[in-house]
Protein backbone atom coordinates (compact mmCIF):
# COMPACT_ATOMS: atom_id res chain seq x y z
CA UNK A 1 0.00 0.00 0.00
CA UNK A 2 1.46 3.41 -0.92
CA UNK A 3 2.45 5.90 1.74
CA UNK A 4 -0.29 8.41 2.56
CA UNK A 5 -0.11 11.87 1.02
CA UNK A 6 1.59 14.21 3.49
CA UNK A 7 -0.06 17.60 4.02
CA UNK A 8 0.78 20.88 5.77
CA UNK A 9 -2.16 23.15 6.62
CA UNK A 10 -1.69 26.92 6.97
CA UNK A 11 -4.94 28.51 8.15
CA UNK A 12 -5.18 31.24 10.77
CA UNK A 13 -8.64 30.22 12.01
CA UNK A 14 -8.07 27.33 14.42
CA UNK A 15 -11.57 25.83 14.05
CA UNK A 16 -11.26 25.66 10.26
CA UNK A 17 -7.77 24.20 10.59
CA UNK A 18 -9.10 21.50 12.93
CA UNK A 19 -12.06 20.68 10.64
CA UNK A 20 -9.75 20.50 7.66
CA UNK A 21 -7.32 18.22 9.49
CA UNK A 22 -10.13 15.84 10.54
CA UNK A 23 -11.57 15.75 7.03
CA UNK A 24 -8.18 15.05 5.45
CA UNK A 25 -7.32 12.31 7.95
CA UNK A 26 -10.72 10.66 7.39
CA UNK A 27 -9.82 10.54 3.69
CA UNK A 28 -6.45 8.89 4.35
CA UNK A 29 -4.16 11.93 4.13
CA UNK A 30 -1.48 12.45 6.78
CA UNK A 31 -1.41 15.98 8.22
CA UNK A 32 2.24 16.42 9.19
CA UNK A 33 2.16 20.12 10.12
CA UNK A 34 -0.19 22.95 10.97
CA UNK A 35 0.22 26.67 11.44
CA UNK A 36 -1.73 29.92 11.38
CA UNK A 37 1.08 31.95 9.81
CA UNK A 38 2.37 32.10 6.25
CA UNK A 39 6.03 32.50 7.21
CA UNK A 40 5.80 29.44 9.46
CA UNK A 41 4.13 27.54 6.61
CA UNK A 42 7.18 28.09 4.40
CA UNK A 43 9.48 26.86 7.18
CA UNK A 44 7.27 23.83 7.89
CA UNK A 45 7.18 22.85 4.22
CA UNK A 46 10.97 23.14 3.93
CA UNK A 47 11.44 21.13 7.11
CA UNK A 48 8.74 18.45 6.74
CA UNK A 49 8.78 18.06 2.93
CA UNK A 50 5.06 17.33 2.49
CA UNK A 51 3.44 16.43 -0.81
CA UNK A 52 0.84 19.20 -0.47
CA UNK A 53 0.32 22.47 1.36
CA UNK A 54 -3.07 24.09 1.86
CA UNK A 55 -2.83 27.85 2.36
CA UNK A 56 -5.28 30.53 3.40
CA UNK A 57 -4.63 33.89 1.73
CA UNK A 58 -5.03 36.22 4.71
CA UNK A 59 -2.66 35.19 7.50
CA UNK A 60 -0.35 37.01 9.87
CA UNK A 61 3.34 37.10 9.03
CA UNK A 62 3.55 36.27 5.34
CA UNK A 63 0.25 36.06 3.44
CA UNK A 64 -0.72 32.86 1.64
CA UNK A 65 0.07 34.21 -1.82
CA UNK A 66 3.64 35.10 -0.84
CA UNK A 67 4.03 31.73 0.86
CA UNK A 68 2.72 30.03 -2.30
CA UNK A 69 5.31 31.91 -4.40
CA UNK A 70 8.14 30.64 -2.19
CA UNK A 71 6.86 27.07 -2.00
CA UNK A 72 6.05 26.81 -5.71
CA UNK A 73 9.21 28.64 -6.75
CA UNK A 74 11.33 26.09 -4.92
CA UNK A 75 9.10 23.20 -6.13
CA UNK A 76 8.68 22.09 -2.51
CA UNK A 77 5.07 20.87 -2.67
CA UNK A 78 1.78 21.14 -4.54
CA UNK A 79 -0.13 24.25 -3.42
CA UNK A 80 -3.88 24.58 -2.86
CA UNK A 81 -5.35 27.93 -1.84
CA UNK A 82 -8.37 27.71 0.48
CA UNK A 83 -9.83 31.11 1.32
CA UNK A 84 -12.97 33.15 1.95
CA UNK A 85 -12.11 35.52 -0.91
CA UNK A 86 -13.38 34.88 -4.41
CA UNK A 87 -12.34 38.06 -6.22
CA UNK A 88 -11.04 37.40 -9.73
CA UNK A 89 -7.80 39.32 -9.13
CA UNK A 90 -6.96 37.09 -6.14
CA UNK A 91 -7.61 33.98 -8.20
CA UNK A 92 -5.24 35.31 -10.88
CA UNK A 93 -2.62 36.18 -8.25
CA UNK A 94 -2.93 32.68 -6.77
CA UNK A 95 -2.39 31.15 -10.22
CA UNK A 96 0.65 33.36 -10.80
CA UNK A 97 1.96 32.37 -7.36
CA UNK A 98 1.93 28.72 -8.42
CA UNK A 99 -1.28 27.42 -6.83
CA UNK A 100 -2.75 24.41 -8.60
CA UNK A 101 -6.22 24.82 -7.08
CA UNK A 102 -8.28 27.62 -5.50
CA UNK A 103 -11.22 26.82 -3.24
CA UNK A 104 -13.58 29.27 -1.57
CA UNK A 105 -14.84 28.75 1.98
CA UNK A 106 -17.15 27.31 3.04
CA UNK A 107 -15.95 24.27 1.12
CA UNK A 108 -17.39 20.79 0.74
CA UNK A 109 -15.42 17.58 0.96
CA UNK A 110 -16.71 16.82 -2.53
CA UNK A 111 -14.89 19.96 -3.78
CA UNK A 112 -11.74 19.68 -1.66
CA UNK A 113 -10.63 16.12 -2.41
CA UNK A 114 -10.78 16.42 -6.24
CA UNK A 115 -8.95 19.79 -6.01
CA UNK A 116 -6.22 18.16 -3.92
CA UNK A 117 -5.86 15.23 -6.31
CA UNK A 118 -5.66 17.53 -9.35
CA UNK A 119 -3.07 19.70 -7.57
CA UNK A 120 -0.96 16.66 -6.69
CA UNK A 121 -1.18 15.35 -10.24
CA UNK A 122 -0.22 18.69 -11.80
CA UNK A 123 2.68 19.10 -9.40
CA UNK A 124 3.96 15.60 -10.23
CA UNK A 125 3.68 16.30 -13.97
CA UNK A 126 5.55 19.59 -13.71
CA UNK A 127 8.28 18.08 -11.56
CA UNK A 128 8.71 15.20 -14.04
CA UNK A 129 8.83 17.61 -17.00
CA UNK A 130 11.49 19.72 -15.31
CA UNK A 131 13.54 16.62 -14.49
CA UNK A 132 13.23 15.40 -18.10
CA UNK A 133 14.20 18.83 -19.43
CA UNK A 134 17.26 18.80 -17.17
CA UNK A 135 18.20 15.32 -18.42
CA UNK A 136 17.81 16.43 -22.03
CA UNK A 137 19.93 19.53 -21.43
CA UNK A 138 22.66 17.38 -19.86
CA UNK A 139 22.59 14.94 -22.78
CA UNK A 140 22.77 17.78 -25.29
CA UNK A 141 25.72 19.32 -23.45
CA UNK A 142 27.47 15.92 -23.34
CA UNK A 143 26.89 15.49 -27.08
CA UNK A 144 28.38 18.94 -27.76
CA UNK A 145 31.49 18.17 -25.68
CA UNK A 146 31.95 14.83 -27.42
CA UNK A 147 31.67 16.48 -30.85
CA UNK A 148 34.22 19.16 -29.87
CA UNK A 149 36.59 16.50 -28.54
CA UNK A 150 36.31 14.43 -31.71
CA UNK A 151 36.98 17.56 -33.75
CA UNK A 152 40.07 18.36 -31.71
CA UNK A 153 41.37 14.79 -32.00
CA UNK A 154 40.81 14.88 -35.75
CA UNK A 155 42.37 18.34 -36.28
CA UNK A 156 45.30 18.17 -33.88
CA UNK A 157 46.12 14.45 -33.91
CA UNK A 158 45.10 13.43 -37.43
CA UNK A 159 42.55 10.84 -36.33
CA UNK A 160 39.54 9.95 -38.43
CA UNK A 161 36.09 10.41 -36.90
CA UNK A 162 35.71 6.69 -36.10
CA UNK A 163 39.20 6.58 -34.57
CA UNK A 164 38.46 9.65 -32.45
CA UNK A 165 35.22 8.08 -31.22
CA UNK A 166 36.98 4.78 -30.46
CA UNK A 167 39.70 6.64 -28.53
CA UNK A 168 37.07 8.38 -26.38
CA UNK A 169 35.20 5.13 -25.77
CA UNK A 170 38.27 3.08 -24.89
CA UNK A 171 39.67 5.75 -22.60
CA UNK A 172 36.31 6.02 -20.83
CA UNK A 173 36.08 2.24 -20.38
CA UNK A 174 39.63 1.86 -19.11
CA UNK A 175 39.17 4.74 -16.61
CA UNK A 176 35.61 3.70 -15.73
CA UNK A 177 34.16 7.12 -16.48
CA UNK A 178 31.59 8.41 -18.92
CA UNK A 179 32.58 9.24 -22.49
CA UNK A 180 31.65 12.90 -22.08
CA UNK A 181 34.01 13.17 -19.09
CA UNK A 182 36.92 11.97 -21.25
CA UNK A 183 35.73 14.32 -23.99
CA UNK A 184 35.88 17.24 -21.52
CA UNK A 185 39.48 16.28 -20.68
CA UNK A 186 40.37 16.21 -24.38
CA UNK A 187 38.75 19.63 -24.94
CA UNK A 188 40.61 21.02 -21.90
CA UNK A 189 43.90 19.66 -23.28
CA UNK A 190 44.44 17.25 -20.36
CA UNK A 191 44.21 14.07 -22.46
CA UNK A 192 45.61 13.22 -25.89
CA UNK A 193 46.28 9.98 -27.81
C-alpha positions as CSV (number, residue, x, y, z in Angstrom):
1,X,0.0,0.0,0.0
2,X,1.5,3.4,-0.9
3,X,2.4,5.9,1.7
4,X,-0.3,8.4,2.6
5,X,-0.1,11.9,1.0
6,X,1.6,14.2,3.5
7,X,-0.1,17.6,4.0
8,X,0.8,20.9,5.8
9,X,-2.2,23.2,6.6
10,X,-1.7,26.9,7.0
11,X,-4.9,28.5,8.1
12,X,-5.2,31.2,10.8
13,X,-8.6,30.2,12.0
14,X,-8.1,27.3,14.4
15,X,-11.6,25.8,14.1
16,X,-11.3,25.7,10.3
17,X,-7.8,24.2,10.6
18,X,-9.1,21.5,12.9
19,X,-12.1,20.7,10.6
20,X,-9.7,20.5,7.7
21,X,-7.3,18.2,9.5
22,X,-10.1,15.8,10.5
23,X,-11.6,15.7,7.0
24,X,-8.2,15.0,5.5
25,X,-7.3,12.3,8.0
26,X,-10.7,10.7,7.4
27,X,-9.8,10.5,3.7
28,X,-6.4,8.9,4.3
29,X,-4.2,11.9,4.1
30,X,-1.5,12.4,6.8
31,X,-1.4,16.0,8.2
32,X,2.2,16.4,9.2
33,X,2.2,20.1,10.1
34,X,-0.2,23.0,11.0
35,X,0.2,26.7,11.4
36,X,-1.7,29.9,11.4
37,X,1.1,31.9,9.8
38,X,2.4,32.1,6.3
39,X,6.0,32.5,7.2
40,X,5.8,29.4,9.5
41,X,4.1,27.5,6.6
42,X,7.2,28.1,4.4
43,X,9.5,26.9,7.2
44,X,7.3,23.8,7.9
45,X,7.2,22.9,4.2
46,X,11.0,23.1,3.9
47,X,11.4,21.1,7.1
48,X,8.7,18.4,6.7
49,X,8.8,18.1,2.9
50,X,5.1,17.3,2.5
51,X,3.4,16.4,-0.8
52,X,0.8,19.2,-0.5
53,X,0.3,22.5,1.4
54,X,-3.1,24.1,1.9
55,X,-2.8,27.8,2.4
56,X,-5.3,30.5,3.4
57,X,-4.6,33.9,1.7
58,X,-5.0,36.2,4.7
59,X,-2.7,35.2,7.5
60,X,-0.3,37.0,9.9
61,X,3.3,37.1,9.0
62,X,3.5,36.3,5.3
63,X,0.3,36.1,3.4
64,X,-0.7,32.9,1.6
65,X,0.1,34.2,-1.8
66,X,3.6,35.1,-0.8
67,X,4.0,31.7,0.9
68,X,2.7,30.0,-2.3
69,X,5.3,31.9,-4.4
70,X,8.1,30.6,-2.2
71,X,6.9,27.1,-2.0
72,X,6.1,26.8,-5.7
73,X,9.2,28.6,-6.8
74,X,11.3,26.1,-4.9
75,X,9.1,23.2,-6.1
76,X,8.7,22.1,-2.5
77,X,5.1,20.9,-2.7
78,X,1.8,21.1,-4.5
79,X,-0.1,24.2,-3.4
80,X,-3.9,24.6,-2.9
81,X,-5.3,27.9,-1.8
82,X,-8.4,27.7,0.5
83,X,-9.8,31.1,1.3
84,X,-13.0,33.2,1.9
85,X,-12.1,35.5,-0.9
86,X,-13.4,34.9,-4.4
87,X,-12.3,38.1,-6.2
88,X,-11.0,37.4,-9.7
89,X,-7.8,39.3,-9.1
90,X,-7.0,37.1,-6.1
91,X,-7.6,34.0,-8.2
92,X,-5.2,35.3,-10.9
93,X,-2.6,36.2,-8.3
94,X,-2.9,32.7,-6.8
95,X,-2.4,31.1,-10.2
96,X,0.6,33.4,-10.8
97,X,2.0,32.4,-7.4
98,X,1.9,28.7,-8.4
99,X,-1.3,27.4,-6.8
100,X,-2.7,24.4,-8.6
101,X,-6.2,24.8,-7.1
102,X,-8.3,27.6,-5.5
103,X,-11.2,26.8,-3.2
104,X,-13.6,29.3,-1.6
105,X,-14.8,28.7,2.0
106,X,-17.1,27.3,3.0
107,X,-15.9,24.3,1.1
108,X,-17.4,20.8,0.7
109,X,-15.4,17.6,1.0
110,X,-16.7,16.8,-2.5
111,X,-14.9,20.0,-3.8
112,X,-11.7,19.7,-1.7
113,X,-10.6,16.1,-2.4
114,X,-10.8,16.4,-6.2
115,X,-8.9,19.8,-6.0
116,X,-6.2,18.2,-3.9
117,X,-5.9,15.2,-6.3
118,X,-5.7,17.5,-9.4
119,X,-3.1,19.7,-7.6
120,X,-1.0,16.7,-6.7
121,X,-1.2,15.4,-10.2
122,X,-0.2,18.7,-11.8
123,X,2.7,19.1,-9.4
124,X,4.0,15.6,-10.2
125,X,3.7,16.3,-14.0
126,X,5.5,19.6,-13.7
127,X,8.3,18.1,-11.6
128,X,8.7,15.2,-14.0
129,X,8.8,17.6,-17.0
130,X,11.5,19.7,-15.3
131,X,13.5,16.6,-14.5
132,X,13.2,15.4,-18.1
133,X,14.2,18.8,-19.4
134,X,17.3,18.8,-17.2
135,X,18.2,15.3,-18.4
136,X,17.8,16.4,-22.0
137,X,19.9,19.5,-21.4
138,X,22.7,17.4,-19.9
139,X,22.6,14.9,-22.8
140,X,22.8,17.8,-25.3
141,X,25.7,19.3,-23.4
142,X,27.5,15.9,-23.3
143,X,26.9,15.5,-27.1
144,X,28.4,18.9,-27.8
145,X,31.5,18.2,-25.7
146,X,32.0,14.8,-27.4
147,X,31.7,16.5,-30.8
148,X,34.2,19.2,-29.9
149,X,36.6,16.5,-28.5
150,X,36.3,14.4,-31.7
151,X,37.0,17.6,-33.8
152,X,40.1,18.4,-31.7
153,X,41.4,14.8,-32.0
154,X,40.8,14.9,-35.8
155,X,42.4,18.3,-36.3
156,X,45.3,18.2,-33.9
157,X,46.1,14.5,-33.9
158,X,45.1,13.4,-37.4
159,X,42.6,10.8,-36.3
160,X,39.5,9.9,-38.4
161,X,36.1,10.4,-36.9
162,X,35.7,6.7,-36.1
163,X,39.2,6.6,-34.6
164,X,38.5,9.6,-32.5
165,X,35.2,8.1,-31.2
166,X,37.0,4.8,-30.5
167,X,39.7,6.6,-28.5
168,X,37.1,8.4,-26.4
169,X,35.2,5.1,-25.8
170,X,38.3,3.1,-24.9
171,X,39.7,5.7,-22.6
172,X,36.3,6.0,-20.8
173,X,36.1,2.2,-20.4
174,X,39.6,1.9,-19.1
175,X,39.2,4.7,-16.6
176,X,35.6,3.7,-15.7
177,X,34.2,7.1,-16.5
178,X,31.6,8.4,-18.9
179,X,32.6,9.2,-22.5
180,X,31.7,12.9,-22.1
181,X,34.0,13.2,-19.1
182,X,36.9,12.0,-21.2
183,X,35.7,14.3,-24.0
184,X,35.9,17.2,-21.5
185,X,39.5,16.3,-20.7
186,X,40.4,16.2,-24.4
187,X,38.7,19.6,-24.9
188,X,40.6,21.0,-21.9
189,X,43.9,19.7,-23.3
190,X,44.4,17.2,-20.4
191,X,44.2,14.1,-22.5
192,X,45.6,13.2,-25.9
193,X,46.3,10.0,-27.8
